[in-house]
């Protein structure tokens, strides 16, 4: 799916089922909450923490999709074209970091 289509689908869903967008500050708080849920799964599945007995493992793909959903919603409500923004961001990183990581001795270990 192209990013522009994802932006359109989220916009349609919100206008059809969600009534309206939450305000930007609410969406930022929701994004923080979703990133926390993602971090919990990653820290337990790939990090050194373990799941509590009362805690289910969680669905990494669903949590990633939740984070993406909120990012798309924030982009939509603030008029950001994510395709264009991502293309510009990749170009910026390429110019800035094209040798940085290759020359990082810490990454060669």
Residue pairs with C-beta under 8 A, 6 or more apart in sequence:
1 9
2 83
3 82
3 83
3 86
4 81
4 82
4 83
6 68
6 72
6 82
7 72
7 75
7 76
7 81
7 82
10 69
10 72
10 73
10 76
11 76
14 20
14 21
14 73
14 76
21 27
21 73
21 76
21 77
22 30
22 73
24 74
24 77
24 78
27 70
27 73
27 74
27 77
28 74
30 70
31 67
31 70
31 71
31 74
34 63
34 66
34 67
34 69
34 70
35 67
37 58
37 63
37 66
38 60
38 63
38 64
38 66
38 67
40 58
41 57
41 58
41 59
41 60
41 63
42 60
43 49
44 50
44 51
44 55
44 57
44 58
45 57
45 60
51 57
71 82
72 82
74 80
75 81
75 82
75 85
101 107
